[in-house]
Amino acid sequence: MEKVFCCESMKENTLLQQPNDDVAFASSDKLIYYNEIFGEYGLIVHDGGQSYIIVNFCPWCGKKLPISERDNWFLALEKLGYDSPFEEEIPEQFKSSDWRKR
């Protein structure tokens, strides 16, 4: 998926991978994380894990960023009968941004 950024600084400072590799996530020199599944941006917390703090505006140019789809992700899975999506095997489409395209 080709991501469009609001400014060059945002592009240069954003980690695009999914946070499934603690080492890559924690050792990244990037400041911002883009979560493709939820369509949200966050400031990376370098605590050795996969933590980030959601941001609503670009730290460089001030442009409003897209609203997180996190709540909608949980609601969509709940409608399909999944109560604990991080502990259950969920449909493949929910492991990427594909679920938002339907």
The 8 nearest C-alpha neighbors of each residue, nearest first, counted from 0:
[[1, 2, 96, 35, 3, 95, 15, 97],
 [0, 2, 3, 4, 15, 35, 10, 96],
 [3, 1, 0, 4, 15, 10, 35, 33],
 [2, 4, 1, 5, 10, 6, 0, 9],
 [5, 3, 6, 10, 9, 2, 7, 8],
 [4, 6, 9, 62, 3, 7, 57, 60],
 [7, 5, 9, 4, 8, 10, 60, 59],
 [6, 8, 10, 9, 11, 4, 5, 12],
 [9, 7, 11, 10, 6, 12, 59, 60],
 [8, 10, 12, 6, 7, 11, 13, 4],
 [9, 11, 7, 8, 12, 13, 4, 6],
 [12, 10, 8, 9, 13, 7, 29, 14],
 [11, 13, 29, 9, 30, 10, 31, 8],
 [14, 12, 31, 32, 29, 10, 11, 9],
 [13, 15, 32, 29, 16, 31, 33, 12],
 [16, 14, 33, 13, 32, 17, 34, 35],
 [17, 15, 14, 18, 33, 34, 35, 32],
 [16, 18, 19, 34, 15, 35, 20, 33],
 [19, 17, 20, 49, 24, 16, 21, 34],
 [20, 18, 17, 21, 49, 24, 16, 23],
 [19, 21, 23, 22, 18, 24, 17, 49],
 [22, 20, 24, 48, 23, 25, 49, 19],
 [21, 23, 25, 24, 20, 26, 47, 48],
 [24, 22, 26, 20, 25, 21, 27, 18],
 [23, 25, 21, 22, 27, 26, 20, 18],
 [26, 24, 47, 22, 45, 23, 27, 21],
 [27, 25, 23, 24, 22, 28, 45, 47],
 [28, 26, 29, 24, 25, 23, 14, 30],
 [27, 29, 26, 30, 12, 25, 14, 24],
 [28, 30, 12, 27, 13, 14, 31, 32],
 [29, 31, 12, 43, 42, 13, 28, 32],
 [32, 30, 13, 42, 41, 43, 29, 12],
 [31, 33, 14, 41, 13, 40, 43, 42],
 [32, 34, 40, 15, 39, 35, 14, 13],
 [35, 33, 39, 38, 36, 37, 40, 32],
 [34, 36, 38, 96, 37, 33, 95, 39],
 [35, 37, 96, 95, 34, 38, 94, 93],
 [36, 38, 68, 69, 39, 35, 34, 67],
 [39, 37, 35, 34, 67, 36, 68, 33],
 [40, 38, 67, 34, 37, 33, 41, 66],
 [41, 39, 33, 32, 53, 54, 34, 31],
 [40, 42, 53, 52, 54, 32, 51, 31],
 [41, 43, 31, 52, 51, 30, 32, 44],
 [44, 42, 51, 31, 30, 32, 45, 41],
 [45, 43, 51, 50, 46, 42, 52, 49],
 [44, 46, 25, 47, 43, 48, 50, 26],
 [47, 45, 48, 44, 25, 50, 49, 43],
 [46, 48, 25, 45, 21, 49, 22, 24],
 [49, 47, 21, 46, 50, 25, 45, 24],
 [48, 50, 18, 21, 24, 51, 25, 47],
 [51, 49, 44, 48, 43, 52, 46, 45],
 [50, 52, 43, 44, 42, 41, 53, 49],
 [51, 53, 41, 42, 54, 43, 50, 44],
 [54, 52, 41, 40, 51, 42, 55, 39],
 [55, 53, 41, 56, 40, 52, 42, 57],
 [54, 56, 64, 63, 53, 57, 66, 65],
 [57, 55, 63, 64, 61, 62, 54, 58],
 [56, 58, 61, 62, 59, 60, 63, 64],
 [57, 59, 61, 56, 60, 9, 62, 54],
 [60, 58, 57, 61, 8, 9, 6, 62],
 [59, 61, 62, 57, 58, 6, 5, 56],
 [62, 60, 57, 56, 58, 59, 63, 64],
 [61, 63, 57, 56, 60, 64, 5, 58],
 [64, 62, 56, 55, 61, 57, 65, 66],
 [63, 65, 56, 55, 62, 66, 57, 40],
 [66, 64, 67, 63, 39, 38, 55, 40],
 [67, 65, 68, 64, 39, 55, 38, 63],
 [66, 68, 39, 69, 38, 37, 65, 70],
 [67, 69, 37, 71, 70, 38, 72, 66],
 [70, 68, 37, 72, 67, 71, 73, 38],
 [71, 69, 73, 72, 68, 74, 67, 37],
 [70, 72, 74, 68, 73, 69, 75, 37],
 [73, 71, 69, 75, 70, 74, 68, 76],
 [72, 74, 76, 70, 71, 75, 77, 69],
 [75, 73, 71, 77, 76, 72, 70, 78],
 [76, 74, 78, 72, 77, 73, 71, 79],
 [75, 77, 79, 73, 78, 81, 74, 72],
 [76, 78, 81, 74, 80, 79, 75, 82],
 [79, 77, 75, 76, 80, 74, 81, 73],
 [78, 80, 76, 77, 81, 75, 74, 82],
 [81, 79, 77, 78, 82, 76, 75, 83],
 [82, 80, 77, 76, 83, 79, 84, 78],
 [81, 83, 77, 84, 80, 76, 87, 73],
 [84, 82, 86, 85, 81, 87, 77, 76],
 [85, 83, 87, 86, 81, 82, 89, 88],
 [86, 84, 83, 87, 88, 89, 82, 81],
 [85, 87, 84, 83, 88, 89, 82, 81],
 [88, 86, 84, 85, 89, 83, 81, 82],
 [87, 89, 90, 86, 84, 85, 91, 81],
 [88, 90, 87, 84, 91, 93, 81, 94],
 [91, 89, 92, 93, 88, 94, 76, 98],
 [90, 92, 93, 94, 89, 95, 88, 97],
 [91, 93, 97, 98, 94, 90, 95, 96],
 [94, 92, 98, 91, 95, 90, 97, 89],
 [95, 93, 91, 92, 36, 96, 90, 97],
 [96, 94, 36, 97, 93, 92, 35, 98],
 [95, 97, 36, 98, 35, 99, 93, 94],
 [98, 96, 92, 100, 95, 99, 93, 101],
 [97, 99, 92, 93, 96, 100, 101, 95],
 [100, 98, 97, 101, 96, 72, 36, 68],
 [99, 101, 97, 98, 96, 92, 95, 93],
 [100, 99, 98, 97, 92, 96, 93, 75]]
